[in-house]
Amino acid sequence: MFTEAGLTPNIKQGSPGALLPMLDVKQADIVLELEPNVSMAAKNGARVVYSLADIYGDFAITGVTTDEKTIINNPDLVQRFVNAIQKAEKYIHQYPDSAALYAIKRFPELDKDVVFAAMQRVIETNTIPQDAVIGEEAWEKAIVLRQQVGEISSLEIANPVLDMSFVNKAVQIVK
């Protein structure tokens, strides 16, 4: 990211919640943040100058993992869990204002305007995807990046662990 921008990185780590204050007191010129912190910073006059969503597009940021024993012994639990994720992602896109109200109820210390702005941004950028399906391209981008930073030794190690059978069923169940 720095190289592409022609910058020499001066990277400082900050603990969660410390990045925006570092920006405010000029201990950092730029920070890499997630929502709702991005919307908090924007409300206070900061500007978004780089978006991972713009660079990476469809990208598998995270996933759900479990062990083989749980899948074998309790597939109904796994299916219901994946169904809930599918339902939540659909709901957020269909009813963003309602989803923001749920977030406000869960995190009452957050400014309501910030929550609504954050919800709008994660929907517009598809940071919260339309559904739980992890596309082949998104998976590959995530795995290639993990290989580049040395977390995994090869792409072949990661490919067999992606099991889309529960997600594919959830897509059919949750409309």
C-alpha positions as a printed NumPy array, in Angstrom:
array([[  0.   ,   0.   ,   0.   ],
       [  2.786,   2.453,   0.906],
       [  4.936,   1.39 ,  -2.034],
       [  2.077,   1.9  ,  -4.476],
       [  1.567,   5.409,  -3.062],
       [  5.295,   6.222,  -3.34 ],
       [  5.672,   6.626,   0.429],
       [  8.323,   5.413,   2.82 ],
       [  6.394,   3.733,   5.586],
       [  6.777,   4.989,   9.118],
       [  4.663,   2.317,  10.733],
       [  3.635,   2.553,  14.36 ],
       [  1.339,   0.114,  16.029],
       [ -1.417,   1.258,  18.279],
       [ -3.729,  -0.77 ,  20.413],
       [ -7.401,  -0.996,  19.443],
       [ -9.013,   2.325,  20.16 ],
       [ -5.697,   4.201,  20.156],
       [ -5.346,   4.912,  16.438],
       [ -7.753,   7.827,  16.154],
       [ -6.281,   9.573,  19.214],
       [ -2.814,   9.086,  17.657],
       [ -4.137,  10.841,  14.564],
       [ -5.716,  13.618,  16.628],
       [ -2.5  ,  14.423,  18.54 ],
       [ -0.348,  14.165,  15.385],
       [  1.523,  11.031,  16.49 ],
       [  0.375,   9.604,  13.164],
       [ -0.386,  11.249,   9.842],
       [ -2.536,   8.405,   8.577],
       [ -4.158,   5.357,  10.149],
       [ -5.712,   2.184,   8.824],
       [ -9.043,   1.741,  10.568],
       [-12.294,  -0.186,  10.387],
       [-15.857,   0.938,  10.867],
       [-17.28 ,   2.577,  12.876],
       [-13.946,   4.272,  13.575],
       [-13.661,   5.439,   9.956],
       [-17.011,   7.225,  10.241],
       [-16.019,   8.687,  13.638],
       [-12.851,  10.105,  12.106],
       [-14.786,  11.466,   9.107],
       [-17.273,  13.175,  11.417],
       [-14.321,  14.864,  13.137],
       [-12.913,  16.175,   9.851],
       [-10.654,  13.335,   8.668],
       [-10.899,  12.132,   5.089],
       [-10.827,   8.62 ,   3.719],
       [ -7.855,   8.546,   1.344],
       [ -7.506,   4.81 ,   0.811],
       [-10.059,   2.046,   0.859],
       [ -9.199,  -1.615,   1.047],
       [-12.571,  -2.31 ,  -0.56 ],
       [-11.565,  -0.189,  -3.565],
       [ -8.226,  -1.99 ,  -3.882],
       [ -9.195,  -5.574,  -3.159],
       [-12.851,  -5.635,  -4.194],
       [-14.487,  -8.919,  -3.272],
       [-12.225, -10.235,  -0.517],
       [-12.761, -12.902,   2.148],
       [-11.814, -10.889,   5.236],
       [-12.874, -13.54 ,   7.69 ],
       [-14.802, -16.761,   7.973],
       [-16.249, -19.214,  10.394],
       [-14.2  , -22.188,  11.459],
       [-15.012, -25.302,  13.385],
       [-13.52 , -28.735,  13.77 ],
       [-14.427, -31.866,  11.847],
       [-15.926, -33.411,  14.996],
       [-18.526, -30.641,  15.277],
       [-19.425, -30.914,  11.599],
       [-19.904, -34.674,  11.903],
       [-21.611, -34.762,  15.31 ],
       [-23.711, -31.643,  15.073],
       [-24.283, -30.605,  11.449],
       [-27.654, -29.069,  12.349],
       [-25.944, -26.625,  14.707],
       [-23.431, -25.677,  12.016],
       [-26.219, -25.224,   9.462],
       [-28.319, -23.066,  11.774],
       [-25.279, -20.913,  12.54 ],
       [-24.479, -20.395,   8.851],
       [-28.179, -19.744,   8.154],
       [-28.087, -16.986,  10.791],
       [-25.094, -15.354,   9.096],
       [-26.86 , -15.548,   5.736],
       [-30.015, -14.049,   7.231],
       [-28.08 , -11.236,   8.931],
       [-26.199, -10.261,   5.772],
       [-29.408, -10.221,   3.74 ],
       [-31.166,  -8.205,   6.461],
       [-28.416,  -5.574,   6.649],
       [-28.647,  -4.916,   2.91 ],
       [-32.458,  -4.954,   2.824],
       [-32.991,  -2.878,   5.994],
       [-29.861,  -0.799,   6.651],
       [-31.596,   1.72 ,   8.916],
       [-33.042,  -1.06 ,  11.046],
       [-29.64 ,  -2.762,  11.175],
       [-28.115,   0.545,  12.324],
       [-30.731,   0.785,  15.08 ],
       [-29.744,  -2.71 ,  16.267],
       [-26.106,  -1.594,  16.314],
       [-27.014,   1.51 ,  18.32 ],
       [-28.878,  -0.633,  20.833],
       [-25.873,  -2.98 ,  21.113],
       [-23.332,  -0.122,  21.289],
       [-25.215,   2.776,  22.939],
       [-21.979,   4.701,  23.568],
       [-21.565,   5.302,  19.822],
       [-22.885,   8.454,  18.194],
       [-26.047,   7.592,  16.241],
       [-24.977,   9.602,  13.18 ],
       [-21.67 ,   7.722,  13.137],
       [-23.453,   4.361,  13.266],
       [-25.746,   5.283,  10.368],
       [-22.775,   6.572,   8.337],
       [-20.754,   3.445,   9.116],
       [-23.653,   1.199,   8.123],
       [-24.045,   3.054,   4.846],
       [-20.316,   2.779,   4.116],
       [-20.093,  -0.983,   4.785],
       [-23.098,  -1.544,   2.542],
       [-21.835,   0.695,  -0.288],
       [-18.391,  -0.932,  -0.238],
       [-19.842,  -4.418,   0.178],
       [-17.641,  -4.83 ,   3.253],
       [-20.661,  -6.662,   4.563],
       [-21.41 ,  -8.853,   1.564],
       [-24.839,  -9.458,   0.068],
       [-24.734, -13.03 ,   1.34 ],
       [-22.482, -15.562,   3.048],
       [-21.109, -17.033,  -0.176],
       [-17.352, -16.703,  -0.442],
       [-16.546, -16.337,  -4.098],
       [-13.578, -18.151,  -5.573],
       [-11.857, -14.854,  -6.429],
       [-12.373, -13.454,  -2.902],
       [-10.978, -16.628,  -1.339],
       [ -7.972, -16.651,  -3.651],
       [ -7.142, -12.998,  -2.93 ],
       [ -7.241, -13.656,   0.81 ],
       [ -5.095, -16.773,   0.559],
       [ -2.546, -15.167,  -1.769],
       [ -2.161, -12.283,   0.674],
       [ -1.692, -14.683,   3.592],
       [  0.959, -16.519,   1.59 ],
       [  2.722, -13.251,   0.701],
       [  3.003, -12.243,   4.363],
       [  4.261, -15.708,   5.303],
       [  1.275, -16.997,   7.297],
       [  0.904, -20.032,   5.046],
       [  3.445, -21.77 ,   2.885],
       [  1.314, -22.561,  -0.155],
       [ -2.083, -22.048,  -1.703],
       [ -2.623, -25.797,  -1.779],
       [ -2.709, -25.883,   2.038],
       [ -5.636, -23.466,   2.247],
       [ -7.887, -24.574,  -0.587],
       [ -9.113, -27.834,   0.957],
       [-10.352, -26.114,   4.135],
       [-13.019, -24.036,   2.394],
       [-16.287, -25.943,   2.73 ],
       [-19.14 , -24.083,   1.071],
       [-21.713, -26.861,   1.502],
       [-23.384, -25.226,   4.523],
       [-23.394, -21.805,   2.85 ],
       [-24.83 , -23.185,  -0.379],
       [-27.645, -24.779,   1.615],
       [-28.187, -21.545,   3.593],
       [-28.599, -19.571,   0.37 ],
       [-31.412, -21.938,  -0.61 ],
       [-33.054, -21.811,   2.828],
       [-32.771, -18.061,   3.524],
       [-34.327, -16.051,   0.715]])
